Amino acid sequence: MYRLLACIVLILATVTAMDRVLASALGGLLLRSSDRFMAIYRPFEPEAELPGIKPPAKPPADGGQQPSPLLVKAALKAEPRPIPGPADVLVLGNSRADNHFPVSALQDMTCGRALNLGMGGAPTVLSALLWEDYVERHGAPRLLVLEPTGVVDNPHDLADLPLLAYYSPRIDAFVRQENEELWMANHAFHLMTFNNNQTMRLIAGLVKPAADRTLVGAIPDPMKAQLAAAPEEVMTASDANWQALDHIIRSAQAHGTRVAVVITPYFPTYAGKLKNFDAFFAELKSRLPAGITVVDARRAVDKDELFMDALHVNEDGVHAMFAALEPALRPLGTCPVDALASLSAAGTTH
């Protein structure tokens, strides 16, 4: 009997040790992935660019021509300061942030390193966790672009968060709060933490640099017909998400970060089915602290062929949206312009 118990204990100890060793090796390997979320948890190397992301474009020489008013305004408002982390511009939100703010476009517009932490299906409470983890490890970015419609998502939905619990005590505690059975399984066998689709994306990021996540394709006719026949809906948000939105913005302001709350486009037919579409966003704006830039681009894109579905524009729709956002977003960036020369040129008359 004692021999049997000893064998069982030995087997359990061996399995547990192998689980820990393999999980540690896998966790370290995935940390080198080009997946954007790993940029939060690995040490930042100043000389290294974000994997798969081209450096921000530098404005061309003016050739003696007068700079655009937007660039002049940006230069006058910019207050450059050292940014220790991987991003000058950080994006937060759900899939509408993930798919609508390609870092290449943001970098061209703001002349800063951009990192998109939009997560599909993520309520704002999850975005707040990602914000806290990022700031704790890297300090605050110069600009936070926040797509706020995660306030309507279920605040208890974990989305892709559980895998990140391996790297983040803060996220691990949240997983325990929301799903203790999952938390216990992950802590009993650490490899269980990696038993999800996100692990496959991280592995893919080891082989091929991650690209912008804009969507390709147009909303199909059957989906348009389905939306046209759908009943009316009412937009609602939980107190937890409202509080998380307020926390993110006030925390960013306390760190000296400029904040742009950008409401991205909705498919017009779907927007027409939302009974409180305008009232809901009027309430959202009324809840926002003072001193932030609010860009309401809900109707900035209105052509069917520029949408992928009811909630997301496609690649061409993103280009159209950015054209509408430029007057508000470009002045928040740090594009290098000689302000004195710009002022002189702007004041010269012929």
C-alpha positions as CSV (number, residue, x, y, z in Angstrom):
1,M,0.0,0.0,0.0
2,Y,2.8,2.4,0.9
3,R,4.6,1.6,-2.3
4,L,1.5,2.4,-4.3
5,L,1.0,5.7,-2.5
6,A,4.7,6.5,-3.1
7,C,4.3,5.8,-6.8
8,I,1.3,8.0,-7.0
9,V,3.1,10.8,-5.2
10,L,6.1,10.4,-7.5
11,I,3.9,10.5,-10.6
12,L,2.1,13.6,-9.5
13,A,5.4,15.3,-8.6
14,T,6.8,14.4,-12.0
15,V,3.8,15.6,-13.9
16,T,3.7,18.8,-11.9
17,A,7.4,19.5,-12.4
18,M,7.1,18.9,-16.2
19,D,4.0,21.1,-16.3
20,R,5.9,24.0,-14.6
21,V,9.0,23.5,-16.8
22,L,7.1,23.3,-20.1
23,A,4.8,26.2,-19.2
24,S,7.8,28.4,-18.2
25,A,9.5,27.5,-21.5
26,L,6.4,28.1,-23.6
27,G,5.6,31.4,-21.7
28,G,9.2,32.7,-22.4
29,L,9.0,31.7,-26.0
30,L,5.6,33.4,-26.6
31,L,7.0,36.5,-24.9
32,R,9.2,37.0,-28.0
33,S,6.1,36.9,-30.3
34,S,5.4,39.9,-32.4
35,D,1.8,39.8,-31.1
36,R,1.0,43.3,-29.8
37,F,0.0,42.2,-26.3
38,M,3.4,40.7,-25.6
39,A,4.9,44.2,-26.0
40,I,3.3,45.0,-22.6
41,Y,5.0,42.2,-20.8
42,R,8.5,42.0,-22.2
43,P,11.2,44.5,-21.4
44,F,11.4,47.3,-23.9
45,E,14.6,47.5,-26.0
46,P,14.9,51.2,-27.1
47,E,16.9,50.3,-30.2
48,A,14.4,47.8,-31.4
49,E,11.3,48.7,-33.5
50,L,8.0,47.0,-32.8
51,P,8.0,43.7,-34.8
52,G,6.3,44.1,-38.1
53,I,5.7,47.8,-37.8
54,K,7.5,50.3,-39.9
55,P,8.9,53.4,-38.2
56,P,6.7,56.5,-38.2
57,A,7.0,58.5,-41.4
58,K,8.9,61.8,-41.3
59,P,7.3,64.7,-43.0
60,P,9.0,65.6,-46.3
61,A,11.1,68.6,-46.6
62,D,9.0,71.6,-47.3
63,G,11.1,72.7,-50.3
64,G,10.5,76.3,-49.4
65,Q,6.7,75.8,-49.3
66,Q,4.5,76.8,-46.4
67,P,3.7,73.9,-44.0
68,S,0.1,72.9,-43.6
69,P,-1.8,74.6,-40.8
70,L,-2.3,71.2,-39.1
71,L,1.4,70.5,-38.9
72,V,2.0,74.1,-37.5
73,K,-0.7,73.5,-34.9
74,A,0.8,70.1,-34.0
75,A,4.3,71.6,-33.6
76,L,3.1,74.4,-31.4
77,K,1.1,72.1,-29.1
78,A,3.7,69.3,-28.9
79,E,5.6,68.9,-25.6
80,P,8.2,66.2,-26.4
81,R,9.3,64.2,-23.4
82,P,11.1,60.8,-23.2
83,I,8.8,57.8,-23.6
84,P,10.5,54.7,-22.1
85,G,8.0,52.2,-23.4
86,P,7.2,50.8,-26.9
87,A,4.5,53.4,-27.6
88,D,4.1,57.1,-27.9
89,V,0.5,56.5,-29.0
90,L,-1.6,53.7,-27.3
91,V,-5.0,52.5,-28.5
92,L,-7.5,50.9,-26.2
93,G,-11.0,49.4,-26.8
94,N,-12.8,46.4,-28.2
95,S,-12.6,45.0,-31.7
96,R,-13.7,48.4,-33.1
97,A,-10.4,49.7,-31.8
98,D,-8.5,46.7,-32.9
99,N,-9.7,46.8,-36.5
100,H,-10.2,50.5,-37.0
101,F,-6.8,51.9,-35.9
102,P,-3.9,50.4,-37.9
103,V,-0.7,51.4,-36.3
104,S,0.8,52.3,-39.7
105,A,-1.8,55.0,-40.2
106,L,-1.5,56.2,-36.6
107,Q,2.2,56.5,-36.9
108,D,2.0,58.4,-40.2
109,M,-0.5,60.8,-38.6
110,T,1.2,61.4,-35.3
111,C,4.9,60.7,-36.1
112,G,5.1,58.5,-33.0
113,R,5.4,54.8,-32.2
114,A,1.9,53.3,-32.0
115,L,0.7,50.2,-30.2
116,N,-2.9,48.9,-30.6
117,L,-4.2,47.1,-27.6
118,G,-7.8,46.8,-28.9
119,M,-9.1,43.3,-28.0
120,G,-12.1,41.7,-29.7
121,G,-15.1,41.4,-27.4
122,A,-13.3,43.2,-24.5
123,P,-15.5,45.3,-22.2
124,T,-13.9,48.5,-20.9
125,V,-13.1,46.9,-17.5
126,L,-10.5,44.7,-19.4
127,S,-9.1,47.7,-21.2
128,A,-8.5,49.3,-17.8
129,L,-6.5,46.3,-16.8
130,L,-4.4,46.5,-19.9
131,W,-3.9,50.2,-19.4
132,E,-2.7,49.7,-15.8
133,D,-0.3,46.9,-16.8
134,Y,1.2,49.0,-19.6
135,V,1.7,52.1,-17.5
136,E,3.1,50.1,-14.6
137,R,5.8,48.5,-16.8
138,H,6.5,51.3,-19.3
139,G,5.1,54.6,-18.1
140,A,2.4,56.5,-19.8
141,P,2.3,57.3,-23.6
142,R,2.0,60.8,-24.9
143,L,-1.4,60.1,-26.5
144,L,-4.2,57.6,-25.6
145,V,-6.7,56.9,-28.4
146,L,-9.7,55.3,-26.7
147,E,-12.6,53.8,-28.7
148,P,-15.3,53.8,-26.0
149,T,-18.0,51.4,-27.3
150,G,-16.6,48.6,-25.1
151,V,-18.9,50.1,-22.4
152,V,-21.8,48.2,-24.0
153,D,-19.9,44.8,-23.7
154,N,-20.5,42.3,-20.9
155,P,-18.2,43.4,-18.1
156,H,-17.8,39.8,-17.0
157,D,-16.6,38.6,-20.4
158,L,-12.9,37.6,-20.2
159,A,-12.3,37.7,-24.0
160,D,-8.6,36.9,-24.7
161,L,-7.5,37.9,-21.2
162,P,-6.9,34.5,-19.5
163,L,-3.6,33.8,-21.3
164,L,-2.3,37.2,-20.3
165,A,-2.9,36.2,-16.7
166,Y,0.3,34.1,-17.0
167,Y,2.3,37.4,-17.3
168,S,0.1,39.7,-15.1
169,P,-0.7,39.3,-11.4
170,R,-3.4,42.0,-11.9
171,I,-5.1,40.1,-14.7
172,D,-4.7,36.8,-12.8
173,A,-6.6,38.3,-9.8
174,F,-9.3,39.5,-12.2
175,V,-9.7,36.0,-13.7
176,R,-10.0,34.5,-10.2
177,Q,-12.7,37.1,-9.4
178,E,-14.7,36.3,-12.5
179,N,-14.1,32.6,-13.0
180,E,-12.6,30.8,-10.1
181,E,-12.9,27.4,-11.7
182,L,-10.8,28.5,-14.6
183,W,-8.3,30.2,-12.3
184,M,-7.9,27.0,-10.2
185,A,-7.4,24.8,-13.3
186,N,-4.8,27.2,-14.7
187,H,-2.9,27.2,-11.4
188,A,-3.1,23.5,-10.9
189,F,-1.7,22.9,-14.4
190,H,0.0,26.0,-15.9
191,L,-0.1,24.6,-19.4
192,M,-3.9,25.0,-19.3
193,T,-3.4,28.7,-19.4
194,F,-2.1,28.3,-23.0
195,N,-5.0,26.1,-24.1
196,N,-6.7,28.7,-26.3
197,N,-6.8,30.2,-29.7
198,Q,-4.6,33.2,-28.7
199,T,-1.7,30.8,-28.1
200,M,-1.9,29.9,-31.8
201,R,-1.8,33.6,-32.8
202,L,1.2,34.1,-30.6
203,I,3.0,31.2,-32.2
204,A,2.1,32.6,-35.6
205,G,3.7,35.8,-34.4
206,L,7.0,34.0,-33.9
207,V,7.1,32.9,-37.5
208,K,5.7,36.0,-39.3
209,P,5.6,39.5,-38.0
210,A,2.1,40.7,-37.0
211,A,0.5,43.1,-39.5
212,D,-2.2,45.7,-39.2
213,R,-5.6,44.1,-38.4
214,T,-7.8,46.0,-40.7
215,L,-10.5,43.9,-42.4
216,V,-10.8,43.1,-46.0
217,G,-14.1,42.5,-47.8
218,A,-17.5,44.2,-48.0
219,I,-20.7,43.5,-46.1
220,P,-22.6,40.8,-48.0
221,D,-26.2,41.4,-49.3
222,P,-27.7,38.7,-47.0
223,M,-26.3,40.4,-44.0
224,K,-27.7,43.8,-45.1
225,A,-31.1,42.2,-45.6
226,Q,-30.9,40.6,-42.2
227,L,-30.0,44.0,-40.6
228,A,-32.8,45.7,-42.4
229,A,-35.3,43.1,-41.1
230,A,-33.9,43.1,-37.5
231,P,-36.0,44.5,-34.6
232,E,-35.0,47.7,-32.9
233,E,-32.5,47.5,-30.1
234,V,-31.5,49.7,-27.1
235,M,-27.9,50.4,-26.2
236,T,-27.1,49.9,-22.5
237,A,-23.9,50.0,-20.5
238,S,-23.0,48.7,-17.0
239,D,-21.8,50.8,-14.2
240,A,-18.6,48.7,-14.1
241,N,-17.7,49.8,-17.6
242,W,-18.6,53.4,-17.0
243,Q,-16.4,53.5,-14.0
244,A,-13.6,51.8,-15.9
245,L,-13.9,54.4,-18.7
246,D,-13.6,57.2,-16.2
247,H,-10.7,55.5,-14.5
248,I,-8.7,55.1,-17.7
249,I,-9.2,58.7,-18.7
250,R,-8.5,60.2,-15.3
251,S,-5.4,58.0,-14.9
252,A,-4.1,59.1,-18.3
253,Q,-4.7,62.8,-17.5
254,A,-2.9,62.3,-14.1
255,H,0.1,61.0,-16.0
256,G,0.1,63.9,-18.4
257,T,-1.2,61.8,-21.4
258,R,-3.4,63.5,-24.0
259,V,-6.6,61.6,-24.5
260,A,-8.7,61.3,-27.6
261,V,-12.0,59.5,-27.3
262,V,-12.9,58.4,-30.8
263,I,-16.3,56.9,-31.6
264,T,-15.8,55.0,-34.9
265,P,-18.5,54.4,-37.6
266,Y,-21.6,52.2,-37.4
267,F,-23.3,50.7,-40.5
268,P,-26.1,53.1,-41.2
269,T,-28.9,50.5,-41.3
270,Y,-27.8,49.1,-38.0
271,A,-27.5,52.5,-36.4
272,G,-31.1,53.1,-37.5
273,K,-32.2,50.1,-35.5
274,L,-30.7,51.5,-32.3
275,K,-33.6,53.4,-30.7
276,N,-31.3,55.4,-28.4
277,F,-28.4,55.8,-30.7
278,D,-28.0,59.5,-30.3
279,A,-29.2,59.7,-26.7
280,F,-26.7,57.0,-25.6
281,F,-23.7,58.8,-27.1
282,A,-24.9,62.1,-25.7
283,E,-24.9,60.5,-22.3
284,L,-21.4,59.0,-23.0
285,K,-20.1,62.4,-23.8
286,S,-21.6,64.0,-20.8
287,R,-19.8,61.4,-18.6
288,L,-16.4,62.2,-20.0
289,P,-14.0,64.4,-17.9
290,A,-13.1,67.8,-19.1
291,G,-9.9,68.4,-21.1
292,I,-10.0,65.6,-23.6
293,T,-10.6,65.5,-27.3
294,V,-13.8,63.8,-28.4
295,V,-14.2,62.8,-32.0
296,D,-17.7,61.5,-32.9
297,A,-17.1,59.6,-36.2
298,R,-20.2,57.5,-36.0
299,R,-21.4,58.8,-39.3
300,A,-18.0,59.6,-40.9
301,V,-18.4,56.6,-43.2
302,D,-21.8,55.9,-44.8
303,K,-21.2,53.8,-48.0
304,D,-22.2,50.2,-47.8
305,E,-19.1,49.0,-49.6
306,L,-16.9,50.5,-46.9
307,F,-18.2,48.2,-44.2
308,M,-17.3,44.7,-43.3
309,D,-20.3,44.2,-41.0
310,A,-22.6,46.2,-38.8
311,L,-19.9,47.3,-36.4
312,H,-16.7,47.4,-38.5
313,V,-15.5,49.2,-41.5
314,N,-13.1,47.5,-43.9
315,E,-9.7,48.6,-45.1
316,D,-11.1,51.3,-47.5
317,G,-13.5,52.4,-44.8
318,V,-10.5,52.9,-42.4
319,H,-8.9,55.2,-45.0
320,A,-12.1,57.2,-45.3
321,M,-12.4,57.3,-41.5
322,F,-8.9,58.5,-41.0
323,A,-9.4,61.3,-43.5
324,A,-12.3,62.5,-41.3
325,L,-10.2,62.1,-38.1
326,E,-7.1,63.9,-39.3
327,P,-8.1,67.5,-38.3
328,A,-8.6,66.3,-34.7
329,L,-5.9,63.7,-34.3
330,R,-2.9,65.1,-36.2
331,P,-2.5,68.1,-33.8
332,L,-2.3,65.7,-30.9
333,G,0.8,64.0,-32.4
334,T,4.4,65.1,-32.3
335,C,5.3,65.6,-36.0
336,P,8.6,67.5,-36.1
337,V,8.1,70.9,-37.6
338,D,10.2,74.1,-37.1
339,A,7.5,76.1,-35.3
340,L,9.3,79.5,-35.7
341,A,9.9,78.9,-39.4
342,S,6.2,77.9,-39.7
343,L,5.0,80.9,-38.0
344,S,7.2,83.1,-40.1
345,A,6.0,81.5,-43.3
346,A,2.4,81.7,-42.1
347,G,2.7,85.4,-41.5
348,T,4.3,86.2,-44.8
349,T,2.0,87.8,-47.4
350,H,2.6,88.2,-51.1
